Amino acid sequence: MNNTHSHYEGEMAQPQPGSAGGLARWLQELMLSPNAPAPSPLSSSEQLTLLQSNDDHLRLYQQIPDFCEALLKHNDQVYLRYAGLIYHLIGCSLCRTVYVETYRALRNVLEAWPLASEQETVLRPPTTVPPVPARSLVHLCQALIRQAELWLRQAEPGEKREDALIAARQLLQRAIHLSAGLSQQREQALRDLVRVATLISEHEGPPREPPLYAYQLRQPSSASRSVRRSAIFSAGLSPTRGQEVPAIPLQAGPYEAKIEQEGDLLILSLQGLPPELRGHHLEAALPLGSLVEVVEWLGSHPLAIRSPEPVDAQGRLRFPLGRTPLRLNQTEERNLLEVVFMRLELRPLGSG
C-alpha cells in the first residue's frame, strides 16, 4: 500500500493535464494557499450551530470521512461521486479544515493498520499497538464522535431516525476501537463520548429517572499505575497471594466501586453504600454498554442490569454484569473495557 500511496502523492505533486492527480493538485492549491491565513478554529458548539443551520452543508460535511477514505483507496469514481463536496470544499473554510485534518489522520491509520472486516474491527481491538502518531488518532476519534453527534441532533421520528441512530452508533464504535491503542491521550480522544452516547440511549428508550449515583473511571495514582502495569506484564499467570488482581476502579463522590473479572464474567463490586440503600436491590445502567458488542450483558440490556441480591448490612454489594472474552490483564482489551465503564449509573429498585 505504501508504494501505491507514494505513486499517488507523486502524481499530485506533478499533475498531468486532465488527470485525477491534476485535479487533486488544483484543489489542493485552492484549499491550502500558502499565503492565506489559517482559519481560526471553531469550538464544537460553534461547529454544530453552523452545520445545523444549513441542511445541504450538513449533508456535505458528513461525506468528508468517506471522501477521504475513497481518496486513500484510489477509488476510480471518487471525483464523480463526490463532485458536490469537492465544489463545496473550495468555498467553505470549516469543511476544508476538517477535510485536511481527517485526510492526514486517516492516512496514518490506514498505513499502519492492515484492513480487516467491519465486524472484526468493531468487536475486537488490535492485538498490538501500531506505530500511528497519537495526535492523529486523537483527532480522528474526536472527528468521529463529532460526526455521530451531528447525526443524532438531526434525528427525527420516522424511518430516517433509525438510519441516523445506526450511523451514529457505527461512528462511535469506530472511535472506541481506534482509542484502544492509546494510553495517556485516550481521555482526550474520547472526551465527548459519554455525552454523545447518552444521546443514543435517550433516543432508544423512554425517559429515565436521574440516577442515584453516577460512577466514573477513577484516575489511578502513580503507584496504582505501576501495580496495573505489573499485573498486565504478568498476563497469563495465576494470581498469587499479595499479587494485585486486575480491576477497573470507579468512583461517585465519596463512594468507590470496581469492576473485577472471574473467568469471562465481569462483576461490579460496591462498598460503603449509605444505610438507606441497605436491604434494597439495585439496577445498573451502562450508557456505553451497547456500543461494545463483544460483551453479553446479563438481562440482555446494558441499561437495566438488576442485582440478584440486595445491599448487605455493611453497605456492600457484588453482582455480575455480563460475560466477555476480553481480559483485564491485556492492555488493549482492558482499554476497550474501560471505555464501557466511563459511566455507570445506579438506581434503587426496592427492599428485598
Salt bridges, closest charged atoms under 4 A:
GLU9 OE2 - HIS5 NE2 3.25
GLU9 OE2 - ARG107 NH1 2.83
GLU29 OE2 - ARG25 NE 3.46
ASP56 OD1 - ARG59 NH2 2.47
GLU69 OE2 - LYS73 NZ 2.67
GLU101 OE1 - HIS139 NE2 3.62
GLU111 OE2 - HIS5 NE2 3.52
GLU118 OE2 - ARG174 NE 3.70
GLU149 OE2 - ARG153 NH2 2.86
GLU149 OE2 - ARG195 NH1 2.71
ASP192 OD1 - ARG195 NH2 3.51
GLU204 OE2 - ARG169 NH2 2.21
GLU256 OE1 - ARG218 NH1 3.87
GLU260 OE2 - LYS258 NZ 3.22
GLU260 OE1 - ARG318 NH2 3.08
GLU262 OE2 - ARG318 NH2 2.79
ASP264 OD1 - ARG323 NH1 2.83
GLU283 OE1 - ARG208 NH2 3.21
GLU283 OE2 - ARG306 NE 3.87
ASP312 OD2 - ARG316 NE 3.34
GLU333 OE2 - ARG124 NH2 2.71
GLU338 OE1 - ARG186 NH2 2.58
GLU338 OE2 - ARG228 NH1 3.01
GLU338 OE2 - ARG334 NE 2.93
GLU345 OE2 - ARG343 NE 2.79
GLU345 OE1 - ARG347 NH2 3.00
